[in-house]
Amino acid sequence: MENFALTAKYLDSRCLGNQVRTYARTGEVEGAAGRGPMADIFSSHLEWVGAAKGATGDPATFSRDLNVSVDAITLPMSSAPSYRGDPLRANPEQLFVAALSACQALTYLVLAAKNQIAVVGYTDDAEGRLELVNGKIRMSQVTLRPHITLDVSAKETRARELVDKAHHNCRWSRSSRYEGGNA
């Protein structure tokens, strides 16, 4: 996390995690601002639309096409192309990386607003590495490369500090397990 380059009013940072895994936590969930127990429930609906192209008779040829609906939005999905998926559809690995990237961005922007750091632009070119680790395929690393543009009046030192704070406060970072990396 300490690898950043600051040029003019642009802030770049790198967040590395190793062997990212999800796990379930148990116990009482605290609500916003310590207002007691609270849980938000998020749901989606998945339909395997590849069935229209034939049954799963052959692992090499069946369609991996899915439609995933979240509220009124339907996202065409498939396996990654290297797993015989449709490259024109999003895949779960891309969405995993996108979720970490979006969480980091939204957490950073909230922290910046709370600290009166005027952010005028934020982009991220995130990348995840899916590979064989200890005999199992897993997302072994996710690298975030936020490019944050600050207003000329913004405090650069505090803006830099908030990148690391956002990483530690991001719900997705806290919900993923980073072995041997920054958590």
Residue, then its C-alpha position, 0 to 999 in steps of 0.5 A: m500500500e505504500n507505493f504511490a506516486l504524487t504528481a501535481k494534483y494526481l494521486d496514484s496508489r496501489c493496493l495489493g492483496n494475496q490469495v483473496r478468499t471470501y468467508a462468512r462472519t458470524g455475530e451481531v452486526e452493528g448498524a450505521a453510527g453504532r445504532g445497534p444491530m442492522a443488516d442490509i440484504f442484497s439479492s440477485h436472480l440468475e438464469w442459465v440461458g444457455a439451456a436454449k442451446g442444448a443440455t449440459g451433455d458435453p463439458a466442452t460444448f455446453s453454453r455457459d451463458l447466464n443472465v443475472s438480474v439485480d433489481a431492474i438491471t439484467l447483466p449478461m454473464s458467462s464464464a471467462p473466455s479461457y473457460r469456454g465463456d462468451p467474451l462479449r459477456a461479463n464474467p464473475e472474475q471481472l465482477f469480483v475485481a470491479a466490486l473491490s474497485a468500486c468499494q475502494a472508490l466509494t469508500y475513498l470518496v466518502l472519506a474525502a467528503k468527510n475530511q473536506i478533501a475536494v476530489v474532482g475526478y476518480t478512475d481506477d484500472a483494476e486487475g485480478r489474477l486468477e491462477l492455480v494456488n495450492g492445487k486450486i484455482r483462485m483469485s490470488q491477487v487484485t491490484l487497484r490503480p486509482h487515479i485521483t484528481l484533487d481540486v487545487s485547494a485540497k490537502e495532498t498529504r491528507a488525501r494520500e492518507l485516506v487511500d490507505k484508510a479507504h482500503h481498510n474501511c472498504r466492506w469488500s476488503r474486510s469481507s475478503r481474506y488476504e493471506g500474506g498481503n495487506a488487509 
